[in-house]
Amino acid sequence: MATFMIKVAGEGLVNKAHRNSDAGPTTGSSVIYEVVNVPADVTEDDVIEAVKKTYRAVPHNAAYEVDYAAIAG
């Protein structure tokens, strides 16, 4: 299982965050999510797409650690 750090900007851009980033809000309008328990056959691009579908409309979610199974679909 892998973990990916994904950044959701306030204006809706979703991309990978630096691997050493801390999950949670940034000093700007972005939020960094730690997506955990990602299966080995799932790419980082797949995770970004799943986050786009789930968090673009509501980027400031209170749970900054997200299980991949909760957003995959």
C-alpha positions in Angstrom: 0.0 0.0 0.0 1.2 3.5 -0.9 0.6 7.0 0.4 0.3 10.1 -1.8 0.3 13.7 -0.8 -2.2 15.6 -3.0 -2.7 19.4 -3.1 -6.1 21.0 -3.8 -5.8 24.7 -4.5 -8.5 27.1 -3.6 -9.3 27.8 -7.2 -9.8 24.1 -7.9 -6.4 22.9 -9.2 -5.5 19.4 -8.0 -2.0 18.1 -8.3 0.7 16.2 -6.4 2.2 17.9 -3.3 5.8 17.6 -2.2 6.2 14.2 -0.5 7.5 15.9 2.7 4.5 18.2 2.9 2.3 18.1 6.0 -1.4 17.3 5.6 -3.7 20.2 6.2 -4.3 23.7 5.1 -1.3 25.7 3.7 -0.6 29.4 4.3 -2.4 30.1 1.1 -5.8 28.9 0.0 -4.6 25.3 -0.7 -5.2 22.1 1.3 -2.9 19.1 1.3 -4.5 15.7 1.7 -2.6 12.5 2.6 -4.2 9.7 0.7 -3.4 6.4 2.4 -3.8 2.7 1.6 -3.4 3.2 -2.1 -3.1 -0.2 -3.8 0.2 -0.9 -5.6 -1.5 -1.0 -9.0 -3.0 2.5 -8.7 -0.9 5.4 -10.1 -0.5 8.8 -8.7 -2.5 10.2 -11.6 -5.4 7.8 -10.7 -5.3 9.2 -7.1 -5.3 12.8 -8.4 -8.4 12.0 -10.5 -10.2 10.4 -7.6 -9.4 13.5 -5.4 -10.6 15.8 -8.2 -14.0 14.0 -8.3 -14.3 14.1 -4.5 -12.7 17.3 -3.2 -12.7 19.9 -6.0 -16.1 21.3 -5.0 -15.2 21.3 -1.3 -11.5 21.8 -0.9 -11.5 22.6 2.8 -12.5 19.3 4.3 -11.7 18.7 8.0 -10.3 15.2 7.4 -6.8 15.6 5.8 -5.9 11.9 5.9 -8.1 10.1 3.5 -8.3 6.3 2.8 -8.2 5.6 -0.9 -11.1 3.2 -0.7 -13.3 6.1 0.5 -12.7 8.2 -2.7 -12.2 5.5 -5.3 -15.1 4.6 -7.4 
